[in-house]
């Protein structure tokens, strides 16, 4: 795992945008530094690239380039001009549309939980509580989101946050070990994005420690 600490003195020194970036940029409030963390191993002299958008996973090629026009360029990275890798089962835009749709379903579920004072047990009075079966559906959706994001090469903070936020659902299905495993994966991704000593990474580590 590699962290790069750079000082950018001019706009021309800013890292390039890439729709499947090899680095993640973040501000560390504890050290007051702007840090670049590599999301994957790269060869020597490989250019560092980042995504200019936090929601890159949900944007199609046209949507990405519509936003990039305000910086005066269009993206010509491999995700925008190349055929998908042979290991992928769907074209990039189809994958990203699917990810966006699944995220929407998960968000609706989260809102419903808050509105209905969620109880995983069926309501004998015929109320609007969300069923255990729906919890399993959401967990399946989460697995599909993560699979598609990995297939697209989109390792980012959104993936880590998604895993952390919904890990408690495994307790409701009687599988606390799956919760711990999901939290551990969220931590590994966060360490990649933010480093081992970022406040957000340390807080997630403390949450995991409390589970044991």
Secondary structure, DSSP 8 states (H G I E B T S, - for coil): --EEE----SGGGS-EE-TT-SEEEEEETTTTEEEEEESS---TT---EE-S-TTGGG--HHHHHHHHGGGT----SHHHHS---TT-SS-HHHHHHHHHHHHHHHHHHHHHHHHTT--SS--TT------HHHHHHHHHHHHHHHHHHHHHT--SHHHHHHHHHHTTHHHHTT-HHHHHHHHHHHHHHHHHHH-TTSHHHHHHHHHHHHH-
